[in-house]
């Protein structure tokens, strides 16, 4: 796994560098490639490493690529947001299926406080969101919240390197969503777009790590 992980990190750093170059040289660098290349690179390295493929994970990656198609080819914020929301919902299902040890009691106690804290920034965005995409943004926001919440709860319920990796994926996704929302609806400062994409890259790398490690452990347990 080390060689594949090193390759993936190298490629993702190169992708992130494109975005930072765009920040300083917007007339000469297109940041589109810094966004659309992330998921194909993740998928390529997953196929290179994993012997048994996680179908749900692959479906999520495909949904993210469809989102990029709508964002950058069709120029449709609504359909791109829906596709991203579907992909993040699949991430949430993956966590739910693989995290049966999450305490129901902890879930009941922490759900409301977590959603309250997460949705506070969203309240600030609401008045800036156009009515025609309001439903899509709500769905996308809750998909982010659900995946982030379940990831953190998994780590709280069973602390290990594997669940810590998942929690970092969820936390990165939450920050990505907040920064992306800030860029779209509050302040078009390009630094928000770059930081959002940086968290996007980080969250997908951590999710790749989680899936790869988790799936590699399964055969050993069943042997």
N, C-alpha and C positions, 0 to 999 in steps of 0.2 A: 504493500500500500504506500510505502514511503516515496517510491519513485513517482507513482501516479499523483500523490498528494503534492509533491514538489513541483511537478509539471503544472498541476492545476493552480497552485499558488502563484507560480511564475506568470502564467497566462492571465490570471485575474489581476495581478499587479499591473501588467502591461495595459489591460483594459482600463483600469482605474487611472492610469497615467494619461490615457487619451483624454479623459474627462478633465483632468487638471490642466492639461495643455489647452483644451478648449476654453477654460476659464480665463487664461491669460492671452490666448491667440484665437478668439472666436471667428475671425475672418479667414483663418487658414486651416482650422481643424473642425471636423464635424463630430459632434458628441453622439450622434445617432449610433455609431459603431461601438461606443463605450457602453451602450445600453443593450443593443440587440445581440451582441456577441456573448454576453454573460451566460445565458441559459444554454445555448448550443455547446459552449465549452464545458459547462457543468455536466451536460448529458453525455458528451463524448468521453469524459474522464470516468463517468459512472459505468459506461459500457466497457471501458478498458479494464476497470477494476472488478466490478461485481460479476460473479458467476451466475448467481440466481438473481433475476431482476424483480424489483418491487413494482408491480403493475400500477398501484396507486401513485407512487412517486413519479413514475414515467408519465402518467396522465396529468399530474400537476405541472410537470415541466412542459408538456405539450400545450397545456392551457396558457402558460406564461408566454410561450412563443406565439400563440394565437393573439394574445394581448398585444405583444410587440407589433404584430402585423396590423392590427387595428389602430394602434397609436401612431405608427410611422408610415404605413402605406395608405390605409383608408382615412387617416386623420380623424378617427372617431374616438373621442374621449369616452363616450358612453359605453360603446362595445368593448373598448380596451379595459375600462374599469370593471365591467362585468366579468370579462375573462380573467382578469387578475384576481377578482373576488372569488371566482370559482376555484382557481388554482390554490389560493390560500385556504379556502374551505376544505379542499382535499388534504392539504397539509394538516389541518386541524383534525380531520378524520384519521389520518395516519397516526397522529399522536394519541388520539383517543383509543385506537385499536391496540396500540403497543404499550399503553400505560394503564393497564388494568389495576395497578396497585395504588392509584390515586385515591386518597381518602375522601369518601363522600361527605363526611363531616367537614373536612377542610374546604371542599368545594362550596358547600352551602354557606360557610362562614365568610369566605373570601370573595365570592363572586360579585356581590353588590359593591363592596369597597373598591375592588379592582376596576370594574366597569365605570364607577363614578369618577375615579381618578383619570381613567383613560379618556372618558368622554368630555371632560372639562375643556380641553383644547378644542374639541370638535364643536362645542357650543359657540366658540369664538369664530369658527369657520362658517357656521350655518347661514348667517346673513349675507355671506359673499358667494354662496353656491347658487347657480342658476336653477330655476325650477325644473327645467327639462332633464337635468342630470341628477336631481336631488336623490331620487330613489336609488340610483346606481351607486352614488357616493355613500349613502347609508349602508347598503349591502357590503361594499368594499371595506368600510370602516369596521363593521361588526365582524367581518371575516378576519381582519387583522387582529382585532381585540380577542376573538376566540382562540386563534392560533397562539398568540402571545401569552394569553392567560393559561392555556393548557400546557404550554411549554414550561412556564415558570412553576406551575403546580406540580408537574412531573418531577422537576428537580427538588422541590420542597418535600415531596412525598418519598422520594428515593434518591438520595444524593450520591452521585458517582460522576466519573469523568464523562460517561456517555450522556447522562441527563443534563450535566452542566453544558455540554456542547449544544444540546437541544434548547436549553434555556437561553443561551447566547443568541441562537437563531431567532427565537421569539422576541427577545428584547431588541435585537437589531431591526427586526421587522416593524416593531412598534415605532421606533425612532424614524425609520424610513417613511412610514405613513404620515407621521406628524410633520416631517420636513417637506415631504411631497405636497401635503395639503397646504402648508405655509406658502410654498412656491406657486401653487396653482391659484390660490384664492386670497392670499393676503399680501405677499411681497414677492415681486418677480426678480428679486436679487439672485443672480446665477449661483451664488455660493450655496443657497438652499438646494438647488437642483443637483449640484455636485456632491454635497454631503448626503443627500437622499440616495443617490446612486451608489455611494460608497457603502452605506448601510445595507442597500439592496444586495450588493456583491457579497458583503460579509454574511448576511443572513442565509444566502443560498449556499455559500461555502460551508457554513456550520451545519446546515441541513444535510448537505451531501456527506459530511463527516458522520453525522448521526445515523443516517440511513445505511451508509457503508459499514460502520462498526456494528450496528444493531443486526443487520442481515448476516454479517460474518459470524456473529455469536450464535445464531440460531442452529446451524448444523451441528455445532459442538454440543449443544444442549440436548439435541435429539439423538446423538450417537450413543 
